[in-house]
Amino acid sequence: GRTVEAGRLEKLARAGLLGSSIVSTDDEDDNHNVNSSSSSKNSSGADKDTISNPLGGVVITRTQGIDPAIRSALRALFSTPTEWEAAGQAVGNFALAVSPENEQAVQVAAKCALEWELQTKPTTLRQDREQLERLTNSGSGGGGKQKSLEDKLMEKDELLALQFRVEKKQLLADVIATL
């Protein structure tokens, strides 16, 4: 294992690579909230200056896997004092692998983060696929009671949410398999 040297997390936070808060500079929220007047809250009641994302998450794509900026941040985080000094103490200088040991630590950390994200979901990929199949099959049935427009819209929203959850969990599983 590798230890994380003092000050590295602060350096990553200053570089905006920890991702736990979003700074809102857009006044769009006020346009949708008629009662907002001079409040510093957005329409959901959250402070507009820092909107926290308590669930976090790891940025991944189907083509690149772990976001390159996250990889660089992990390389910097797990670098030895010698590697850190050789990179000029700059996170941006960790775009490429610095050592096999560092790269191994990055892979393990990334895999653990993705596995944790997948495990913290309230349902499994299999459960979501089964529910999606039930919902899809219930909409194609013959006979039965005519559904109201509201029921059809709610079913469509549920279908879209399920499709998104299935896709996200499948992507997480696929990237985990590559690490």
Secondary structure, DSSP 8 states (H G I E B T S, - for coil): -----TTHHHHHHHTT-S-SEE----THHHHT-TT-TT-SB-TTS-BSS-EE-TT----EETTTEE-HHHHHHHHHHT--HHHHHHTTT-GGGGSS---HHHHHHHHHHHHHHHHHHHHTSSS-HHHHHHHHHHHHHHHT--SS----HHHHHHHHHHHHHHHHHHHHHHHHHHHHHH-
